[in-house]
């Protein structure tokens, strides 16, 4: 394809190439080279600047994500952990009925035997958190504690329930670290 003519290397012209749409302005043009994406130099420069701006924005988003992660507080980490943990509890207990009333409903919470607000050390303890029906037991009946205990004894055994009850005060005001 390449040939020399009086010391000049030239490319043969490609004939019968299909018209393309310019990636920058959208106008139809006849390409002079097979991989040509734009109709002229001006469009090539504009497209290059757009691509650079897009890459710069992408890099900024990555950098911003890293900076946000570094600025997270302990409560931000705890909030993320609660969301994931409660989702896991719902999946773990998906096939089980409500621990308090035994009902099978489509709206369930990850209900705590010992309140998450008062007993921070038991927030993420898997014995303390079980599937509860959202409206009746967990919200309207404030956890339905008496029936919750009966269901908990059936599920994890009396010794484990007693361990939770004995250690609740020791774990009442536990402070998690970022690593935990």
C-alpha positions as CSV (number, residue, x, y, z in Angstrom):
1,X,0.0,0.0,0.0
2,X,2.8,2.4,0.7
3,X,4.9,3.5,-2.1
4,X,7.7,6.0,-2.7
5,X,7.5,8.6,-5.3
6,X,10.2,11.2,-5.5
7,X,11.3,10.5,-1.9
8,X,7.8,11.1,-0.5
9,X,5.8,8.4,1.3
10,X,2.1,8.7,0.6
11,X,-0.9,6.7,1.5
12,X,-3.3,5.6,-1.2
13,X,-6.7,7.2,-1.1
14,X,-9.5,4.9,0.1
15,X,-12.3,5.0,-2.3
16,X,-15.9,4.0,-1.8
17,X,-15.7,4.4,2.0
18,X,-19.1,4.7,3.7
19,X,-20.0,8.1,5.2
20,X,-19.6,8.3,8.9
21,X,-21.2,10.5,11.5
22,X,-18.7,12.9,13.3
23,X,-18.3,12.0,16.9
24,X,-18.2,15.7,17.9
25,X,-20.6,17.7,15.8
26,X,-22.8,14.8,14.4
27,X,-22.5,15.9,10.7
28,X,-22.0,13.2,8.1
29,X,-18.7,13.2,6.3
30,X,-16.6,11.0,4.0
31,X,-13.6,9.7,5.9
32,X,-10.1,9.9,4.4
33,X,-8.7,7.2,6.7
34,X,-10.4,4.0,8.0
35,X,-10.3,4.9,11.7
36,X,-11.3,8.6,11.3
37,X,-13.9,9.6,13.8
38,X,-14.3,13.4,13.2
39,X,-14.9,15.5,10.1
40,X,-12.1,18.1,10.5
41,X,-9.3,19.3,12.8
42,X,-11.6,21.7,14.8
43,X,-13.9,18.8,15.7
44,X,-10.9,16.6,16.5
45,X,-9.6,19.2,19.0
46,X,-13.0,19.7,20.6
47,X,-13.5,16.0,20.9
48,X,-10.1,15.6,22.5
49,X,-10.9,18.4,25.0
50,X,-14.3,16.8,25.8
51,X,-12.6,13.4,26.4
52,X,-9.9,15.0,28.6
53,X,-12.6,16.8,30.7
54,X,-14.6,13.5,31.1
55,X,-11.4,11.7,32.2
56,X,-10.6,14.5,34.6
57,X,-14.2,14.4,36.1
58,X,-13.9,10.6,36.5
59,X,-10.6,10.9,38.3
60,X,-12.1,13.7,40.5
61,X,-15.0,11.4,41.5
62,X,-12.5,8.6,42.5
63,X,-10.4,11.1,44.5
64,X,-13.6,12.5,46.2
65,X,-14.7,9.0,47.1
66,X,-11.3,8.3,48.8
67,X,-11.5,11.7,50.6
68,X,-15.0,11.0,51.8
69,X,-13.9,7.6,53.2
70,X,-11.1,9.3,55.1
71,X,-13.5,11.9,56.6
72,X,-16.1,9.3,57.9
73,X,-16.8,9.5,61.6
74,X,-17.4,6.6,63.9
75,X,-21.1,7.2,63.7
76,X,-21.0,7.0,59.9
77,X,-19.3,3.6,60.1
78,X,-21.8,2.4,62.7
79,X,-24.7,3.5,60.5
80,X,-23.3,1.6,57.5
81,X,-22.7,-1.5,59.7
82,X,-26.3,-1.4,61.0
83,X,-27.7,-1.3,57.5
84,X,-25.6,-4.3,56.4
85,X,-26.2,-6.2,59.7
86,X,-29.9,-5.8,59.6
87,X,-30.1,-6.9,56.0
88,X,-28.1,-10.0,57.0
89,X,-30.5,-10.7,59.9
90,X,-33.5,-10.5,57.5
91,X,-31.8,-12.9,55.1
92,X,-30.8,-15.3,57.9
93,X,-34.3,-15.4,59.3
94,X,-36.1,-15.1,55.9
95,X,-37.8,-18.5,56.3
96,X,-38.6,-18.1,60.0
97,X,-41.8,-16.5,61.5
98,X,-41.7,-13.4,63.8
99,X,-39.8,-14.3,66.9
100,X,-42.4,-12.6,69.1
101,X,-45.8,-13.5,67.7
102,X,-45.0,-16.3,65.2
103,X,-46.7,-14.5,62.4
104,X,-45.4,-14.7,58.8
105,X,-45.6,-11.3,57.1
106,X,-44.0,-9.6,54.2
107,X,-42.8,-6.6,56.2
108,X,-40.2,-7.4,58.8
109,X,-37.6,-5.7,60.9
110,X,-34.4,-6.8,62.5
111,X,-35.8,-6.4,66.1
112,X,-33.5,-6.2,69.1
113,X,-34.2,-8.1,72.4
114,X,-32.3,-5.4,74.3
115,X,-32.8,-2.0,72.8
116,X,-30.1,-0.9,70.4
117,X,-30.1,2.7,71.7
118,X,-29.5,1.6,75.3
119,X,-27.3,-1.4,74.9
120,X,-24.7,-0.4,72.3
121,X,-22.5,-3.4,72.9
122,X,-25.4,-5.7,71.8
123,X,-26.4,-3.8,68.6
124,X,-24.5,-6.3,66.4
125,X,-24.8,-9.4,68.5
126,X,-26.6,-12.0,66.4
127,X,-28.4,-13.6,69.4
128,X,-29.9,-10.2,70.3
129,X,-31.3,-9.4,66.9
130,X,-34.0,-11.4,65.2
131,X,-36.7,-11.1,62.6
132,X,-39.8,-9.3,63.9
133,X,-43.0,-8.2,62.1
134,X,-42.6,-4.5,61.5
135,X,-45.9,-3.0,62.5
136,X,-47.4,-5.1,65.3
137,X,-44.5,-6.5,67.4
138,X,-41.5,-4.2,66.7
139,X,-43.2,-0.8,66.5
140,X,-46.7,-0.8,68.0
141,X,-45.9,-3.3,70.7
142,X,-42.5,-1.9,71.5
143,X,-40.7,-5.1,70.7
144,X,-43.2,-7.4,72.4
145,X,-40.5,-8.3,74.9
146,X,-42.3,-11.0,76.9
147,X,-43.1,-13.1,73.8
148,X,-39.7,-12.2,72.3
149,X,-38.0,-13.9,75.2
150,X,-40.1,-17.0,74.8
151,X,-39.3,-17.2,71.1
152,X,-35.6,-16.5,71.8
153,X,-35.4,-19.4,74.3
154,X,-36.9,-21.7,71.7
155,X,-34.4,-20.4,69.0
156,X,-31.1,-20.2,70.9
157,X,-31.7,-22.0,74.2
158,X,-32.1,-20.8,77.8
159,X,-28.4,-20.7,78.6
160,X,-27.7,-18.2,75.7
161,X,-30.7,-16.0,76.7
162,X,-29.4,-16.0,80.3
163,X,-25.9,-15.0,79.0
164,X,-27.5,-12.1,77.1
165,X,-29.4,-11.0,80.2
166,X,-26.4,-11.3,82.5
167,X,-24.0,-9.4,80.2
168,X,-26.3,-6.7,79.0
169,X,-25.2,-4.2,81.6
170,X,-21.5,-4.9,81.0
171,X,-22.1,-4.3,77.3
172,X,-24.4,-1.3,77.8
173,X,-22.1,1.5,76.7
174,X,-19.6,-0.2,74.5
175,X,-17.7,2.0,72.0
176,X,-16.8,0.3,68.7
177,X,-13.6,1.3,66.9
178,X,-13.5,2.1,63.2
179,X,-11.9,-1.3,62.6
180,X,-14.6,-3.1,64.4
